Structures are given as structure tokens and as C-alpha cells.
Amino acid sequence: MLCPRTNTSLEPLLIGGITVYTSTQGGVFFDNSQIFKFSSPELKHGQVLLKHLSDHIESEYDVSLRINCPKCISIVMMRRYFSPVKAVEIDECPGCAGIWLDSGELAKIHENHLTPRERKLLAHEMATNHGFITIKPPKSKYYPKAPKNVQTRQLNGWCN
């Protein structure tokens, strides 16, 4: 596979039984769903990969340019945010679901990693601010709680 930014060969790197492909400029390609084994700063895999990538020299290239997937050479990767925090834009292949991270993006993902509590708060805030609110039906002041059989008897009384 070739680096989508520089067209140089990607080097396979085995970390904890998982193979990722790294560029000499610090970019990395993950196969489908592999990124989640590296995205948390608490995970050993992520720490090892980040250390490896930090040893590479960053080169100047325009990260806003669209790139083709290193695996599916003819498919242009989509740009999207990695998380609801919207701090890091990543490139994702619509064909194989592979992810390309440019130099420094894994470090930004680690810096902006949310704890489970923070995720819950963010989900609540997003729901509140964007109209995705779950509304519980109001309790009726006209019909106090009563056993179902009482209401049934009253209805049956009307039918006679």
C-alpha cells in the first residue's frame, strides 16, 4: 500500500496482534474498526502507536485535499469528524471502512478523548440544544390513578 499523501510505501506495524500501516511522515491507516483499539489514551495499543508515530518527521502537505484509500485505490475517502467533540477530522473509505489519520491526528484524538461520564453529558447537551429531546407524556390531572378494573366497570356501566 502507498501513503495517500506522499505516494511512498506504507510500513506494516504489528502492535498487540493488530497490523496497522504507517507512513514515514507520521500518518497511519487502520483497517475496518481497528481505530477503536487505539483511540483511547488509556489503551496500551494507543500509547505504543502514538510513541512510534511521534518518532517520525512531519512533512508539509495540504491535509484539506481529498485522498484515495490506500487499500481501495480508486475510491476517494470521505472527510468526517471522529467524535461529537468535532476536534479531529479523519478520512474514511466508504468501500472498506478503513481510516486514514494524518500526522498528529491520533495525538489530538487522545487529547480530546471523553470519559463515559463526559460522553453522557455531551449526549444530553446535544439532545437538549438540537431538539432531540425525549418527552415523557404528562400525567393527567383529570384521571387519577385507579385500578384498571374500576375504570373497566365504569365503562361497562355506560354500555348497559
Helices and strands as residue ranges (DSSP letters): E 11-15, E 18-22, E 28-30, G 34-37, H 44-54, E 78-81, E 89-92, E 99-101, H 105-111, H 116-129, H 148-159
